[in-house]
Amino acid sequence: MGVRGLQTYLERHCPEACVKVNLFELSRQYYRQHRARPVMVVDGLGCLRKFYNQELPWVYGGQWREYYEELGRFLQSFRTAGIDLVFIFDGVVEKSKRAEWVKRRQQSARDVLVAFTHIKKHGTQPSDDLFQMPVSLGTLTRFALKSLGAVVINSTKEADIEIAEYCRKYPCFGILGQDSDFVIFNTVPFYSSKNLDIATLNTIQYSRDRLCYRLQISLEDLPLFSCLMGNDIIKSTELESFKRRQVGVPANARFPRVEDVVMAVSRYMQTIPHGTTIRDVARDVFPNEPDKWLRMEEGARMYLLPGDQLPWYMQNCPPHALPPSGVKRNCRQMSGDEEITLEVNVEEIRSRVDTKVLQFARERHLNSDNIAQIYNILISAETDSSVAMEDETNKDVPSSSVLFRPIRQRMYAVLYGVGCYCDMPNEINRSKAVMTQRMPQRPVLLAPRFSTPLLPSHGNRGFHTDVSSTAVGDQLPQGSTHADRPVVGKNAVKEWCPYRGNPLTRPDVINAVPLNLIGGTPSLSMLWFSSGEPQTKHLRLHTFFACMDCAGLLESVLRVEPDPHYIIPSLVLHYMVKHMSALQEWEVDAFLAQAVVPFAQDAGGLRGLKVPRVVPHPVHLAAVFLKGVSYALLADCACGWPITVQDGMPWHYFDGKLFHHKYLMAEGGADVRALCDHDDRALQLFWTLKELVVLGTRLDQKRREMCFPHHQGMGGH
């Protein structure tokens, strides 16, 4: 998140510290000097806006095929220059950063409201100052980069610290990013991603030495400078009185310019005698606020890397232990789409996860083989999500975080073993016997089929929002109830999920819901470590379908055997049809048509596609669909990836602009053949997938009354 005002100061008022460089030439110099290929570490999340550049429309939900090719061009540019890239992404949100995280999500929610106002008034994409990242862009980028051959790491602490430590531990050429914290760390050169020209590899290096020369301070003074300007630990707003005093601006006057603040802070630092401790400095800055004294010390310590000597102002301050967090917290239990405040004491415990499982989860987390939230839920029982382009004024469409909450609840049961008979020693053999009894011996393409079909559930048609009760028709394993007292880390998770009416002032405590499966909820050991025989593959697939509330589709999916990358979008649409009464059949047709037409895989054609106007409802629907995809991928990951990660990626089946185009066509009355671009193969695939999507839903009866035309086009609505 960086040092408040430092980026602006460097680029506007300290040009000598912004050195124009060419990374290709620097890499050649590095190779001649070290006789090794240069390695550049990339701040993954800090570069997302560079990856998803301004040529890609963002309002429609994501131009995923084009984005995937943009990432390929980015990697190829560095490979041509002989530079190896290591991408490090934020894998956690530190507790000390949660307040800032919330503040940014609240601002994003306000920007989304303004963006929809613009769309309704002008019918165009809003300006880039309201830019919202497509849903799960950070998560999906990691898997895209890995599939393109890049090295990708999820951090287990704040990413900027892990990046700096990585560069201290391994020989590295530099850091590419846009976080001004990298100016403060005493590490390798820091290069600007914002100013990077991908074609030429020209960019700017931010020089620590030249900055220190301008400020008349030393390199070891930079962490203290960061604390006096405002960083992730000591907020800039907390320093306003101090900054006004140094500049000489009264409280009722306009706040001083950033260049005046920077120079005033540097002059203040020059007056601090050597031998003064940082606690003495903190007492001077916050004379009546002792709670901030230790925080200022913490804010300086976070920049110290292994092997660094303590700067002079910290040599007499031994490390301190941060105050322990309480066992009981005031949290909310939520019901429905609006906030219902209910203050309850919720017990928290350290998650009791098998050591082997946790070690495996950590390895997959570090290597970005799992979605980062999996490891976070296992170790901290906490998760979060970003703001999406959802129109809060549209009450016909539920907030996606609430709509898909039941999927997350069942996924939590898988991760924590809630309703898992295998936790009971006497039940292990019986559970395996039941599994084997249900498994046929003949393998198929994806997994073995059931010996007897599963009937689709017709009971749970409504929008289920009661987090303390099970879906209609679900049966709990013996000894498990949803009325169990929620214990975070045992049968409940703290969620920071934006949705309509949620101010994000505290997390929601969400109960895990056991899966309605013979033998109970499968254990993670069975899902993750069992060998690859057909029974194990089937168990993973069956568990995933149960998490998605789509168990009745499994036999049909195995019967028709669609391309694997169509399974996740079909399950998400099936879930949306079941739980969104306002979703129209022709809207489902638009989703399916854009997925199956050959044009969907033509990145060049998609780039040139023109949409006559931007309409708010399909923007909202696209965001909800992609939220569903993100939660489906999370459940798929928890179940051991029965659908491979690459088959689940949206660049195989979704393009925001193409969906918008098909939506407008369908709204205007175009029939299915026209939606499928009059392509017979696309039309046949459309009907195959639609049969899966509507099976057992309110649209099923209408489907059965129609003659399904596989060889000639008919209107689907």
C-alpha positions in Angstrom: 0.0 0.0 0.0 3.0 2.2 0.4 4.2 5.5 1.9 1.6 8.2 1.7 2.6 10.9 -0.8 6.0 9.4 -1.7 5.1 8.3 -5.2 3.7 11.7 -6.0 6.7 13.5 -4.6 9.2 11.3 -6.5 7.6 11.7 -9.9 6.6 15.4 -9.6 9.1 17.0 -7.3 12.2 14.8 -7.3 13.0 14.1 -10.9 16.6 13.2 -10.2 15.4 10.1 -8.3 13.4 8.9 -11.3 16.1 7.6 -13.6 15.1 6.5 -17.1 16.5 3.0 -17.8 16.2 0.2 -20.4 15.8 -3.2 -18.7 17.2 -5.0 -21.7 20.5 -3.1 -21.5 20.6 -3.4 -17.8 20.1 -7.2 -18.1 23.0 -7.5 -20.5 25.2 -5.6 -18.1 24.1 -7.9 -15.2 24.9 -11.0 -17.2 28.4 -9.7 -18.1 29.1 -9.0 -14.5 27.5 -12.1 -12.8 27.6 -14.7 -15.6 24.0 -15.6 -14.7 20.6 -14.9 -16.2 19.1 -11.9 -14.4 16.0 -12.6 -12.2 13.4 -9.9 -11.7 10.8 -10.2 -9.0 7.4 -8.9 -9.9 4.9 -7.6 -7.4 1.9 -9.5 -8.8 -1.0 -7.5 -7.4 0.8 -4.3 -7.9 1.1 -5.0 -11.6 -2.5 -6.0 -12.3 -3.3 -2.7 -13.9 -0.3 -2.9 -16.1 -1.4 -6.4 -17.2 -5.1 -5.5 -17.6 -4.2 -2.4 -19.6 -6.4 0.5 -20.8 -7.0 -1.1 -24.2 -9.1 -3.8 -22.5 -12.7 -2.8 -21.6 -13.4 -3.6 -17.9 -17.1 -2.7 -17.5 -18.4 -5.9 -19.2 -16.9 -8.3 -16.7 -13.5 -9.1 -18.2 -12.0 -9.7 -21.7 -10.4 -12.9 -20.5 -9.2 -14.4 -23.8 -7.5 -11.1 -24.8 -6.1 -10.7 -21.2 -4.6 -14.2 -21.4 -2.8 -13.2 -24.6 -1.6 -9.9 -23.1 0.0 -11.9 -20.3 1.7 -14.1 -22.9 3.1 -11.0 -24.6 4.4 -9.6 -21.3 6.3 -12.8 -20.5 7.6 -13.1 -24.0 9.0 -9.5 -23.9 11.1 -10.4 -20.9 12.2 -13.8 -22.2 13.4 -12.1 -25.3 15.5 -9.8 -23.2 16.9 -12.8 -21.3 15.2 -11.9 -18.0 13.6 -14.5 -15.8 10.5 -13.4 -13.9 9.4 -14.5 -10.5 5.8 -13.3 -9.6 5.0 -12.9 -5.9 1.3 -12.3 -5.0 -0.3 -11.3 -1.7 -1.4 -14.5 -0.1 -2.8 -13.0 3.1 -4.3 -9.8 4.5 -2.4 -9.0 7.7 -4.6 -8.1 10.6 -2.8 -4.8 10.9 -3.9 -4.0 7.3 -7.5 -5.0 7.7 -8.7 -1.5 8.4 -7.0 -0.2 5.3 -8.4 -3.1 3.3 -11.9 -2.2 4.5 -11.5 1.4 3.7 -10.5 0.6 0.1 -13.4 -1.8 -0.3 -15.8 0.9 0.9 -14.3 3.3 -1.6 -14.7 0.7 -4.4 -18.3 0.2 -3.4 -18.9 4.0 -3.7 -17.1 4.0 -7.1 -19.3 1.2 -8.3 -22.5 3.2 -7.5 -21.1 6.1 -9.4 -20.1 3.8 -12.3 -23.7 2.4 -12.6 -25.1 6.0 -12.5 -22.9 6.8 -15.4 -23.9 3.7 -17.3 -27.6 4.4 -16.9 -27.2 8.0 -18.0 -24.7 7.6 -20.9 -24.7 4.0 -21.9 -20.9 3.9 -22.0 -18.0 2.6 -20.0 -17.1 5.1 -17.2 -13.8 6.8 -17.1 -10.8 4.9 -15.8 -10.7 6.8 -12.5 -13.7 4.5 -11.6 -11.9 1.4 -12.9 -12.9 -1.8 -11.2 -10.9 -5.0 -11.7 -12.9 -7.9 -13.2 -13.9 -10.4 -10.6 -11.0 -12.5 -9.2 -8.5 -10.9 -11.6 -5.7 -11.4 -9.0 -6.5 -15.1 -8.4 -7.0 -15.9 -12.1 -3.9 -14.1 -13.1 -1.7 -16.4 -11.0 -3.1 -19.5 -12.8 -2.8 -17.8 -16.2 0.9 -17.0 -15.6 1.6 -20.5 -14.3 0.0 -22.0 -17.4 2.2 -19.8 -19.5 5.3 -21.1 -17.8 6.1 -18.4 -15.2 7.2 -19.0 -11.6 4.4 -17.8 -9.3 4.5 -17.6 -5.5 1.8 -16.9 -3.0 3.1 -15.1 0.1 2.5 -16.3 3.6 2.8 -12.7 4.9 2.5 -9.2 3.4 3.8 -9.6 -0.2 6.1 -6.5 -0.2 8.0 -7.9 2.8 8.2 -11.3 1.2 9.4 -9.8 -2.1 12.2 -7.8 -0.3 13.2 -10.9 1.7 13.3 -13.0 -1.5 15.6 -10.5 -3.1 17.8 -10.6 0.0 17.9 -14.4 0.0 18.5 -15.0 -3.7 20.5 -13.1 -6.4 18.0 -10.8 -8.1 18.3 -8.2 -10.7 15.5 -5.9 -9.4 11.9 -5.5 -8.3 9.1 -4.5 -10.7 6.1 -2.9 -9.1 4.4 0.3 -8.0 4.4 0.1 -4.2 6.5 2.9 -2.7 7.4 0.7 0.2 10.1 -0.8 -2.1 11.9 2.6 -2.0 12.2 2.2 1.8 13.5 -1.4 1.9 17.3 -1.6 1.6 17.3 -4.1 -1.2 17.8 -4.4 -5.0 16.9 -1.7 -7.5 13.2 -0.9 -7.8 11.6 -0.3 -11.2 8.3 1.2 -12.1 5.6 -1.1 -13.6 3.4 1.9 -14.4 6.0 3.5 -16.6 7.1 0.3 -18.3 6.8 0.1 -22.1 6.4 -3.6 -22.8 7.6 -3.3 -26.4 10.9 -1.6 -25.5 11.3 -2.4 -21.8 12.0 1.3 -21.1 10.9 2.3 -17.6 11.9 4.3 -14.5 14.1 3.3 -11.7 13.3 4.9 -8.3 16.7 5.7 -6.8 16.9 5.5 -3.0 20.3 7.1 -2.9 19.2 10.2 -4.8 16.0 10.5 -2.7 18.1 10.4 0.4 20.5 13.0 -1.0 17.6 15.3 -1.7 16.1 14.8 1.8 19.6 15.0 3.5 19.0 11.8 5.4 20.7 8.4 5.2 19.4 5.1 3.8 18.9 3.7 7.4 16.6 6.7 8.1 14.1 5.7 5.4 12.0 3.4 7.7 11.6 6.3 10.2 10.8 8.7 7.3 8.1 6.2 6.2 6.5 6.2 9.7 6.5 10.0 9.8 4.9 10.3 6.4 2.3 7.5 7.0 2.5 3.9 6.0 0.5 0.7 6.5 0.9 0.7 10.3 0.9 4.5 11.1 -1.9 6.0 8.9 -1.3 9.4 7.3 -4.5 10.7 8.8 -3.1 10.0 12.3 -0.1 12.3 11.4 -2.1 15.3 10.2 -1.5 17.4 13.4 2.2 16.5 13.4 2.6 17.4 9.7 0.8 20.7 10.2 3.1 21.6 13.1 6.2 20.9 11.0 5.0 22.9 8.0 3.5 25.6 10.1 0.0 25.4 8.9 -2.8 25.9 11.4 -5.6 23.3 11.9 -8.3 25.4 10.2 -6.2 26.1 7.1 -5.9 24.0 4.0 -3.7 20.9 4.3 -0.2 21.6 3.0 1.1 20.3 -0.3 2.9 17.0 -0.4 6.2 18.6 -1.4 6.0 20.9 1.6 5.2 18.0 3.9 8.1 15.8 2.7 10.7 18.6 3.1 9.3 19.5 6.6 9.5 15.9 7.7 13.0 15.6 6.4 14.0 18.8 8.3 12.4 17.4 11.5 14.5 14.2 11.1 17.7 16.2 10.8 17.1 17.7 14.2 16.7 14.3 16.0 19.9 13.7 18.0 21.7 10.4 17.6 21.0 8.2 20.5 17.3 9.2 20.5 15.1 6.1 20.4 12.1 5.7 18.1 9.9 5.6 21.2 11.2 9.0 22.1 10.3 10.2 18.6 6.9 8.6 18.9 6.3 10.4 22.2 7.1 13.7 20.5 4.9 13.0 17.5 2.0 11.6 19.6 2.5 13.2 23.0 -0.9 12.1 24.4 -1.4 8.8 22.5 0.8 6.0 24.1 -1.0 3.4 22.1 0.7 4.7 18.9 4.3 4.5 20.4 4.6 0.8 19.9 2.9 1.0 16.6 5.5 3.4 15.3 8.2 1.0 16.3 6.3 -1.8 14.6 6.0 0.4 11.5 9.8 0.9 11.3 10.6 -2.7 12.1 8.6 -4.1 9.1 11.2 -2.7 6.8 14.1 -4.5 8.4 15.3 -7.5 6.4 17.3 -10.5 7.6 20.9 -9.4 8.1 20.0 -5.7 8.5 21.6 -3.8 11.3 19.3 -2.0 13.6 19.2 1.7 12.7 20.5 4.1 15.4 17.0 5.1 16.5 16.0 1.5 17.3 19.2 0.1 18.9 17.9 0.8 22.4 14.5 -0.6 21.7 14.3 -4.4 22.1 11.6 -6.3 20.0 8.3 -6.2 21.7 5.4 -8.7 21.6 2.3 -7.4 20.1 -0.8 -7.5 22.3 -2.5 -10.9 21.9 -5.9 -11.0 20.2 -8.8 -11.9 22.4 -10.5 -15.3 22.3 -13.9 -13.9 22.1 -15.0 -11.3 19.6 -18.2 -9.4 18.9 -19.3 -10.6 15.4 -22.5 -10.7 13.5 -24.5 -13.5 12.3 -26.2 -12.6 9.0 -29.4 -13.5 7.4 -30.5 -12.5 4.0 -29.2 -9.7 1.8 -29.4 -6.9 4.3 -27.6 -6.5 7.6 -29.2 -7.9 10.7 -27.2 -6.8 13.7 -27.0 -9.4 16.4 -24.1 -9.0 18.8 -23.0 -12.5 20.0 -19.9 -13.8 21.8 -18.3 -16.2 19.3 -15.6 -18.5 20.5 -12.5 -18.8 18.4 -9.9 -21.6 18.5 -6.8 -22.4 16.5 -7.9 -24.5 13.6 -7.3 -28.2 14.3 -6.0 -29.3 10.9 -3.9 -32.5 10.4 -0.2 -31.7 10.2 0.2 -33.6 6.9 -2.8 -31.7 5.4 -1.5 -28.4 6.6 1.9 -29.0 5.2 0.5 -30.0 1.9 -1.7 -27.0 1.8 1.2 -24.7 2.6 3.3 -26.2 -0.2 0.5 -25.8 -2.8 -0.2 -22.3 -1.5 3.4 -21.2 -1.9 3.6 -22.7 -5.4 0.2 -21.2 -6.4 -1.2 -24.6 -7.1 -4.2 -23.8 -4.8 -6.3 -20.8 -4.5 -4.8 -18.7 -1.7 -8.0 -18.6 0.4 -7.8 -22.3 1.0 -4.6 -22.0 3.2 -5.9 -18.9 4.9 -9.1 -20.6 5.9 -7.2 -23.6 7.2 -4.8 -21.6 9.3 -6.8 -18.5 10.4 -10.5 -19.4 9.7 -10.9 -16.1 7.9 -11.5 -15.2 4.3 -12.5 -12.1 2.2 -13.6 -11.1 -1.2 -13.5 -8.0 -3.4 -16.2 -5.6 -4.6 -17.8 -6.5 -7.9 -19.7 -4.5 -10.5 -23.1 -5.1 -8.9 -25.9 -2.6 -9.0 -27.1 -2.2 -5.4 -30.2 -0.5 -6.6 -31.3 -3.6 -8.5 -33.1 -5.6 -5.8 -34.2 -8.3 -8.3 -30.6 -9.7 -8.3 -29.3 -10.8 -4.9 -25.8 -9.8 -3.9 -23.4 -12.5 -5.2 -21.7 -12.9 -1.8 -25.0 -13.9 -0.2 -26.3 -15.8 -3.3 -23.3 -18.2 -3.3 -22.9 -18.4 0.5 -24.3 -21.9 0.7 -21.5 -23.1 -1.6 -18.9 -21.6 0.7 -20.6 -23.2 3.7 -20.4 -26.6 2.2 -16.8 -26.0 1.2 -16.0 -25.0 4.8 -17.4 -28.3 5.9 -15.0 -30.1 3.6 -12.0 -28.1 4.9 -12.9 -28.5 8.5 -14.3 -32.0 8.4 -17.7 -30.9 9.7 -20.0 -33.9 9.4 -17.0 -36.1 8.5 -17.6 -39.7 9.8 -13.9 -40.4 9.2 -13.2 -38.3 12.3 -14.6 -41.3 14.3 -12.2 -44.2 14.3 -14.9 -46.8 14.3 -16.5 -45.3 11.2 -13.4 -45.2 8.9 -13.8 -48.7 7.5 -17.5 -48.5 7.2 -17.3 -45.2 5.3 -14.8 -46.7 2.9 -17.0 -49.7 2.4 -20.0 -47.5 1.6 -17.9 -45.6 -0.9 -16.7 -48.8 -2.6 -20.2 -50.2 -2.6 -21.4 -47.2 -4.5 -18.6 -47.1 -7.0 -18.9 -49.1 -10.2 -15.8 -50.8 -11.6 -16.0 -49.6 -15.2 -14.1 -46.3 -15.8 -15.3 -43.4 -18.1 -13.6 -40.3 -19.5 -14.0 -38.1 -16.4 -14.9 -40.5 -13.6 -16.9 -43.6 -13.1 -20.7 -43.3 -13.4 -23.2 -44.1 -10.7 -24.7 -47.6 -11.0 -28.0 -45.9 -10.4 -28.9 -42.4 -11.4 -29.1 -39.7 -8.8 -32.4 -37.8 -9.0 -32.2 -34.0 -9.2 -33.4 -32.2 -6.2 -36.6 -30.3 -6.8 -37.2 -29.1 -3.3 -34.8 -26.1 -3.0 -36.0 -23.7 -5.6 -36.0 -20.5 -3.7 -33.2 -18.1 -2.7 -31.7 -19.8 0.4 -30.2 -17.3 2.8 -30.6 -18.8 6.2 -27.0 -19.5 7.2 -28.0 -21.4 10.3 -30.2 -24.0 8.6 -29.7 -26.5 5.9 -31.2 -26.4 2.4 -34.6 -28.1 1.9 -34.1 -31.9 1.5 -30.6 -32.0 3.0 -30.0 -34.5 5.7 -27.2 -34.1 8.3 -24.9 -36.9 9.3 -25.7 -38.4 12.6 -24.5 -36.4 15.5 -24.2 -33.1 13.5 -26.6 -30.2 13.6 -26.6 -26.7 12.1 -27.7 -25.5 15.5 -24.3 -26.3 17.0 -22.7 -23.3 18.7 -20.5 -21.6 16.1 -16.8 -21.9 16.9 -14.5 -20.1 14.5 -11.8 -22.5 13.5 -13.9 -25.6 14.2 -17.3 -25.2 12.4 -17.4 -21.6 11.4 -15.4 -19.1 9.4 -15.1 -15.3 9.6 -16.0 -13.7 6.3 -15.2 -10.2 5.0 -17.5 -10.2 2.0 -19.0 -7.0 0.6 -22.7 -7.1 -0.2 -25.7 -4.9 -0.1 -26.1 -3.4 3.4 -22.8 -4.7 4.8 -20.6 -1.8 6.1 -17.7 -4.2 6.7 -17.2 -3.0 10.2 -16.8 -6.5 11.4 -16.7 -10.0 9.9 -19.7 -12.2 9.5 -19.5 -15.6 11.3 -20.7 -18.2 8.9 -21.4 -21.8 9.9 -20.1 -24.8 7.9 -22.9 -27.0 6.5 -22.2 -30.8 6.2 -22.6 -32.4 2.9 -25.5 -34.7 2.2 -23.4 -37.6 1.1 -23.4 -41.3 2.0 -20.6 -41.7 4.5 -20.8 -38.1 5.5 -18.5 -35.2 4.4 -15.3 -36.8 3.0 -12.1 -35.9 4.8 -9.4 -33.8 3.2 -7.0 -36.7 3.6 -9.3 -38.9 1.4 -9.8 -36.1 -1.1 -6.2 -34.9 -1.3 -4.0 -37.9 -0.7 -5.9 -41.0 -2.0 -4.4 -42.5 -5.1 -5.9 -41.9 -8.5 -8.1 -44.9 -8.9 -11.6 -44.4 -10.3 -13.2 -44.5 -6.9 -11.1 -41.5 -5.7 -11.7 -39.5 -8.8 -15.4 -40.2 -8.4 -15.4 -39.1 -4.8 -13.7 -35.8 -5.6 -16.2 -35.1 -8.4 -19.2 -36.2 -6.4 -18.1 -34.0 -3.4 -17.6 -31.0 -5.7 -21.0 -31.4 -7.3 -22.5 -31.6 -3.8 -20.8 -28.4 -2.7 -22.3 -26.8 -5.8 -25.8 -28.0 -4.9 -25.7 -29.8 -8.2 -25.4 -33.5 -7.2 -28.4 -34.3 -9.4 -26.4 -33.2 -12.5 -23.5 -35.6 -12.0 -25.0 -38.6 -13.9 -26.0 -36.4 -16.8 -22.6 -34.8 -17.0 -20.9 -38.2 -17.1 -23.4 -39.3 -19.7 -22.9 -36.5 -22.2 -19.2 -36.0 -21.4 -18.9 -32.3 -22.4 -15.5 -30.7 -22.9 -14.2 -30.4 -19.3 -13.9 -26.6 -19.5 -17.7 -26.3 -19.9 -18.5 -28.1 -16.6 -17.9 -25.2 -14.2 -19.9 -22.6 -16.2 -22.7 -25.1 -16.5 -22.8 -25.7 -12.8 -22.7 -22.0 -12.0 -25.6 -21.3 -14.4 -27.5 -24.2 -13.0 -27.1 -22.9 -9.5 -28.1 -19.4 -10.6 -31.3 -20.7 -12.3 -32.2 -22.6 -9.2 -31.6 -19.7 -6.8 -32.4 -16.5 -8.8 -36.1 -16.4 -9.7 -35.6 -13.2 -11.7 -33.1 -14.9 -14.1 -34.8 -15.2 -17.5 -34.3 -18.1 -19.9 -33.1 -15.9 -22.7 -30.5 -14.5 -20.4 -29.2 -18.0 -19.8 -29.2 -18.4 -23.6 -26.9 -15.4 -23.9 -24.5 -16.9 -21.4 -24.4 -20.2 -23.2 -24.2 -18.8 -26.7 -21.2 -16.6 -26.0 -19.4 -19.7 -24.5 -19.9 -22.0 -27.5 -19.5 -19.9 -30.6 -16.1 -20.3 -32.3 -15.8 -16.5 -32.3 -15.3 -16.7 -28.5 -11.7 -18.1 -29.0 -10.7 -15.4 -31.5 -8.9 -12.8 -29.5 -8.3 -10.6 -32.5 -12.0 -10.6 -33.4 -13.1 -10.0 -29.9 -10.8 -7.0 -29.7 -12.6 -5.5 -32.7 -16.1 -6.4 -31.6 -18.3 -3.3 -31.2 -21.2 -3.2 -28.7 -23.8 -0.5 -29.4 -24.3 0.5 -25.8 -23.6 -0.5 -22.3 -26.6 -1.7 -20.3 -26.5 -2.0 -16.5 -28.3 -5.4 -16.1 -25.9 -7.6 -18.1 -23.0 -5.8 -16.4 -24.5 -6.9 -13.1 -25.3 -10.4 -14.3 -21.7 -10.9 -15.7 -20.3 -9.9 -12.3 -22.6 -12.4 -10.4 -21.7 -15.2 -12.9 -18.0 -14.6 -12.4 -18.4 -14.5 -8.6 -20.1 -17.9 -9.0 -17.2 -19.1 -11.0 -14.7 -17.9 -8.4 -16.6 -19.8 -5.6 -16.9 -22.9 -7.8 -13.1 -22.8 -8.4 -12.6 -22.5 -4.6 -14.8 -25.5 -3.9 -13.1 -27.4 -6.7 -9.8 -26.7 -5.1 -11.0 -27.8 -1.7 -12.2 -31.1 -3.2 -8.8 -31.9 -4.8 -9.4 -30.4 -8.3 -11.7 -33.0 -9.8 -12.0 -30.4 -12.6 -8.4 -29.4 -13.4 -7.5 -25.9 -12.7 -6.8 -25.0 -16.3 -10.2 -26.4 -17.4 -11.9 -24.1 -15.0 -10.4 -20.9 -16.2 -12.8 -18.3 -17.7 -10.8 -17.6 -20.9 -12.1 -20.9 -22.1 -15.8 -19.9 -21.8 -16.5 -16.3 -21.0 -15.9 -12.9 -22.6 -17.6 -9.9 -21.1 -18.0 -7.9 -24.3 -19.2 -10.9 -26.3 -21.8 -11.7 -23.5 -23.0 -8.2 -23.6 -23.4 -8.4 -27.4 -25.3 -11.7 -27.1 -27.4 -10.3 -24.3 -28.5 -7.4 -26.4 -29.3 -9.7 -29.3 -31.4 -12.0 -27.1 -33.2 -9.1 -25.5 -34.1 -8.0 -29.0 -35.6 -11.3 -29.9 -32.9 -13.2 -31.7 -33.4 -16.9 -31.8 -30.9 -19.5 -30.6 -29.5 -20.2 -34.1 -28.7 -16.5 -34.5 -27.2 -16.4 -31.0 -25.0 -19.3 -32.1 -23.9 -17.5 -35.2 -25.7 -20.0 -37.4 -23.0 -22.5 -36.6 -24.3 -26.1 -36.4 -21.6 -27.4 -34.1 -22.1 -24.5 -31.7 -25.8 -25.0 -31.8 -25.6 -28.7 -30.9 -23.2 -27.9 -28.0 -25.6 -25.1 -26.9 -28.5 -27.5 -26.5 -26.3 -30.1 -24.8 -25.2 -27.6 -22.2 -28.6 -26.1 -21.8 -30.1 -29.5 -21.0 -27.6 -29.7 -18.1 -28.2 -26.1 -16.9 -32.0 -26.3 -16.6 -32.2 -29.9 -15.4 -34.4 -30.1 -12.3 -35.0 -26.3 -12.2 -38.1 -24.1 -12.8 -37.1 -24.0 -16.5 -37.1 -27.8 -16.7 -40.8 -28.2 -17.4 -40.7 -25.7 -20.2 -37.7 -27.5 -21.6 -39.6 -30.8 -21.5 -42.5 -29.3 -23.3 -40.3 -28.2 -26.2 -38.9 -30.2 -29.0 -35.1 -29.9 -28.7 -33.9 -29.1 -32.2 -30.4 -30.5 -32.7 -30.4 -30.1 -36.5 -32.3 -26.9 -37.0 -32.5 -23.7 -35.2 -35.4 -22.8 -33.0 -36.0 -19.9 -30.6 -35.1 -20.7 -27.0 -37.4 -18.2 -25.5 
